[in-house]
Amino acid sequence: MNLLRDSRARTVNCLRICFTGFIFLALLTPSLALADACQNATQDLHSSFEVTQGRGGIWGYMEQSSALKGDSMIGFQVDGKLQRIIVLFENQCRKMKKPSKESFQKVENILGDARMIFNLRPGRDPVKKIMTQINGLHSNLNKLIKELEA
């Protein structure tokens, strides 16, 4: 009789452990899926950033033109802020507060705007237009940084 009770007790304990493990796994799986999606988004942002940096960044672009060279410090600031928004997004991924798809798209759009500046040529496009684009990018970066830090 004691053997039967011990056997049942072991079975019940085993079922409790299995059930607890199943519940834990079920709760953990969506979190892992979100972490993976967030990690993939971060990798996409890094790749996009590396496209501009592979060309020397906005600063390098401005340094190559004698008409823009005098204002190249803003290009240096833009490059640093582009990196900063990616790091802010990445830090949100590491925290419990996951960034929204909207945040990802805003960062992605700003990186696209930075890439578009490389399509402008100081000899072909007016320097004033190029500086307006760069200043606009700088302003948008400042706004996005405040948004991501909130």
FENBELPE-V242213 format. One record per backbone hydrogen bond with DSSP energy under -0.5 kcal/mol. NH is the residue of the N-H (numbers start at 1). CO is the residue of the C=O. Records with the same first field share a line. If there is no record, write none. Layout:
NH=CO / CO
This chain:
5=1
6=2
7=3
8=4
9=5
10=6
11=7
12=8
13=9
14=10
15=11
16=12
17=13
18=14
19=15
20=16
21=17
22=18
23=19
24=20
25=21
26=22
27=23
28=24
29=25
30=26
31=27
32=28
33=29
34=30
35=31
36=32
37=33
38=34
39=35
40=36
41=37
42=38
43=39
44=40
45=41
46=42
47=43
48=44
49=45
50=46
51=47
52=48
53=49
54=50
55=51 / 52
56=53
57=52
59=75
60=56
61=57
62=58
63=59
64=60
65=62
66=64
68=65
69=65
71=68
72=69
74=71
75=71
76=72
77=73
78=74
79=75
80=76
81=77
82=78
83=79
84=80
85=81
86=82
87=83
88=84
89=85
90=86
91=87
92=88
93=89
94=90
95=91
98=96
104=100
105=101
106=102
107=103
108=104
109=105
110=106
111=107
112=108
113=109
114=110
115=111
116=112
117=113
118=114 / 115
119=116
120=117
124=121
125=121
130=126
131=127
132=128
133=129
134=130
135=131
136=132
137=133
138=134
139=135
140=136
141=137
142=138
143=139
144=140
145=141
146=142
147=143
148=144
149=145
150=146
